Amino acid sequence: MASGIDPNALRAAREEAGLTQHELARLVGAAGGERISRWELGTSSPRPDFLVRLANALDIPALRLIHLDGDVPDLRALRLQAGLTVPELATSVNVAVPTYYAWEQGRWTRLPAPQSLKALARVLGESVELVVAAFHEAQRQRRRSGTASARPSS
């Protein structure tokens, strides 16, 4: 599973903060408790900017609300943590949207140029080393999902 919002973590953090779904919705500017309910049930996901608002309202790091497939965040997790959409991030680092999608999905054959890695690290607010590790994590997840789908069913 690729990184994304963890519905259980959201519910636990909201309950830990002592907030109702309606109260949290009001704090983040969502259209009511029903939206928070759908996010907590996993039937829909908040936009990246809402993920950051949720974390701020709950006074926790955004990464705590993101499901990680491994120990290292992948590029998508870092992007979500920064509250950015793919087009926003691609524009910020001056790469084409399809290029960034390929990076995030682990579909690349070599790391980007050092200046692109530095730009990504700056925009994501992380070290270059963590960004490189996130690239490798995205590729690991792609290999793993490819392996899983290639296995015959029993």
N, C-alpha and C positions, 0 to 999 in steps of 0.2 A: 504494500500500500504506500502510495506517495504521501509526503507530508501534507498536512491540512489541519483544519481546526479539529480539536478533540472535544466532541460534545460533552463527554463525561467530565473533562477538566473544566469546561465552562460552567457546567451546573455546580460542580463542587466549589469552584471559586466564588460563584454568586452566593451560594448558601453560606460559605465561610464568611463572606462579607455581610451576611444578614440582610440581603436584599431580595425583594420579590422580582419576578420577571418584569412586571410593569415598572417598578422603580429603576431597574437597570436600563430598561428601554428608554425611559425619560432621561437618564444620565448620559446616554450615548447618542441621543437624537434618533432613535429607531421609532418606527410607527406603531409601537405598542408591544405589550407582553407576548402577543402571539408570535411575533418575529423571533424574540428571544427563545420562546418555546420550540420553534422549528429548528433553531440553531442547536439547542440542547438535545433535541431528538435526532439530529443529524439528517433531517429531511431537506435542509438547505444550509448554505454556508454564508457567513458574512463576507462582505467585500474586505479587501486588505485594510482599508482605512477604518472600517468598523472594528476590525480585530484589534487595532492599536487603541481605538477609543475604549473598547471593552477592557483591555488590559489596564489602561489608565484609570478607568472608573473603579476597577477592582483592586487597584494598587498592587499589581503583580507584573512581572516581565511578560511581554507578549509571547515569548517562546514557551511559557508554561501552558498556554492555550493551544499549542500546536502539537499534533501527533507526529512523532518522529519514528521512522521505520528502523533506524539504527541509533547508535550512540552519538553520531555526528549529524548536525542538521544538513540537509541538502540545500541546493540553491533556492528551491521553492520556499522552504521554511525560512531562510534568511530574507527572502523578498517579502513574505507575509509579515514577518517580524518587523520589517521596516515600513510596513503599511503601503506598499507600492504594487500597482498593477504591472503586468508585463510591459505594456506600451510605455508607462511612466519610467520604469527602470531602463528599458532599452534606449529611450530618448536621453535619459540622464547620463548614460555611459557611451552614447553615440554609436550604437550598433543597431542593425536592423532587427525588427521584432522577430522574424523567423529565425535569425541567428540566435537570439536570446532563448527562444523556445527550444531550439535544438540543445543549447547548453543545459537548460533546466531539465529537459527530458533525458539527459545523458547520451544524446546522439551527436557526439563529436569525437574526432580521432586524435586531436591534440589540444592542449590547453591554449587559451587565447594568449595573445602577446602580453608581455609584462605590463604595458601601459593600460591595457584593457582590464587586467586583473586588479591593478591599483585603482582604477576608476570604479570598478565594482566594489572593492573594499571600502572606498571612501563613501559611496552612495549608500551602501548597506550598513555602514558604521561598524565594520568588522576588520580584522587583520587580513592581510593578503594570505597568510597561512591558512586561516579558517575558510576563506573563499576557495582556495585550492582544494582543501579537504572536502568542501561542499560539492565541488565539481566531481571529485572522485566518488562521493557518496551517491550523487545522481546517477553516475555511470554504473555503480554497483547495483543500485536498485533496478536499473533497466536490464542489466544482465540477469538478475534474479527473477524478475517478472518474465523475461523471455524464456528462461529455463523452466519456470513453473508452467508457463502456457505450452511449452513444447513437450511436457511429460504426458505420456498416455494416461487416460483415465482408467481407474481400476473398477 
